[in-house]
Amino acid sequence: GTLATTTADSTSDDAGQRLVERRYRGLKFGATAQDYVLLKPRMEPLDESYSVCGWLKKIRPGNWKLWFAYGTSSNYQEILSEDAGYFQTLGTGVDMRSKVTEQLGIWRHVCHTWSLITRAASVYFDGILLGSGTTTSGRKVGLDGYIVLGNEFDSYGGGFGDSNAFGGELFKVNVFDKELEAAEVKEMADAGKCSDVEEKYGRSRYLKWEDFLLEEKSGNVSEIDVGCTPELTEESGEEPTEEDGEEETNSTEECECEQRNGTAFSRWDLLRGDKFFNKTVSVELVEKLKQAWDILSDFKGATVTERFIAHFKLFHNGKTCDD
């Protein structure tokens, strides 16, 4: 399977407030081998180039606390990202621990990049290039692996150990299908963890933080507030404008199917139909919905479940008519 999903948090729909977007939540990891997030995405878009970037807060002192890892059936440690400065790409280690000052409880931007063309496995901390290693000529990323947040693999798809447990906090971990340039990495770091700078990369941001948040969490992994959630209207002191009221009224008038049998109806509820529910999102299924729902093409391979639908209703909801 590929990207699985977890139930999206719901928030109050009281007047003067709006839904809090879940993508502004971080993840806090426990310090045992049972505390991780595991997924098995399609890796074809990343086989010749990738960049893994995110914000991390180191809490456990010492080395070999892994926040991101990718392991295949032939190489359990295909890609490693340790919070103290050691990284590994396709068998090439890049040890920058001597250049990274341990700062516990501090948010830091970390990024490692690579491409088949340059063969450079580069490591950045806080937007600064610390160093690079050179991978084997012609070596590509293996395609049959698992990704884990919060540990590393000592066997195919598992083998986690307490000593390698991250035990810290993560936010906005994104995997891009390109080797980011130094200026691009610096822009992300300089913009701060609450910026939306990564949004401009569109589909090059292949695995999004929102996707990771929807994955099943094993053990002691919890969502946390990292101080980036946009203020609710009520808290910001803003009053609803006449335009806001008119827009709400017009939306209801234009889309009478929003209420069905007295129940609020979302266009995504159609996915509960026999043609789609518990089915794999295939090319054929996407084609059936493509005119109105091009966004589904980003989720090919995922299974339509209650959790999958909850994600769309939270992040992609709109008019319920055939718009």
Salt bridges, closest charged atoms under 4 A:
ASP9 OD2 - ARG22 NE 3.98
GLU21 OE1 - ARG23 NE 2.71
GLU44 OE1 - ARG42 NE 3.74
GLU48 OE2 - LYS140 NZ 2.94
GLU78 OE1 - ARG139 NH2 2.84
ASP83 OD1 - LYS58 NZ 2.74
ASP95 OD2 - ARG97 NH2 2.80
ASP126 OD2 - ARG108 NH2 2.84
GLU169 OE2 - LYS28 NZ 3.47
GLU169 OE1 - LYS57 NZ 3.43
GLU184 OE2 - LYS178 NZ 3.19
GLU187 OE1 - LYS200 NZ 2.78
ASP190 OD2 - LYS186 NZ 2.49
ASP196 OD1 - ARG23 NH1 3.42
GLU198 OE2 - LYS172 NZ 3.17
GLU199 OE2 - ARG23 NH1 2.84
GLU199 OE1 - ARG205 NH2 3.35
GLU210 OE1 - ARG205 NH1 3.32
GLU223 OE2 - ARG22 NH2 2.35
GLU223 OE1 - ARG25 NE 3.73
GLU223 OE2 - LYS217 NZ 3.58
GLU254 OE1 - LYS319 NZ 2.80
ASP269 OD1 - ARG272 NH1 2.21
ASP269 OD1 - LYS313 NZ 3.69
GLU287 OE2 - LYS290 NZ 3.69
ASP298 OD1 - ARG203 NE 3.36
GLU306 OE1 - ARG272 NH2 2.88
ASP323 OD1 - ARG267 NH1 3.22
